[in-house]
Amino acid sequence: MATLLLTDEQVEQLVKQLPAQSKQRVLMNLTAERVQWWQTAAREGEQDMKRLAAERGLVWETMTEPEREAFVDGILHGS
C-alpha cells in the first residue's frame, strides 16, 4: 500500500469533498478518538496527582475537593 504525505489543509479539502454521510462518519471517528485521548490524559493526570500527594505524605483519595485544588495550585505555583 502506498503512503501519501498530505498537509492538514489538503486533508481538510479532501474531507470537504466527501458526501455528508461520510463527513459525519469521519467527524464521529475523530471525536471518539479525542474523547479517548482526554479520558486517558485525565486518568494519567489523576495517577500523577496521587503519586505527588503520596510523596508529600498525603492521601489523594481522602483529600476534599478544596484540599485537592490547593494541592494542585501549590504544585503549579511552587508553593
Number of C-alpha atoms within 10 A of each C-alpha: 3 4 5 6 8 9 9 9 9 11 11 11 11 11 16 12 10 12 9 11 9 13 15 13 11 14 13 12 12 12 12 12 12 12 12 12 12 12 12 12 12 12 12 12 12 13 13 12 18 16 15 17 19 12 10 9 9 14 15 19 10 9 13 10 11 9 12 17 12 13 19 16 12 11 13 9 8 7 9
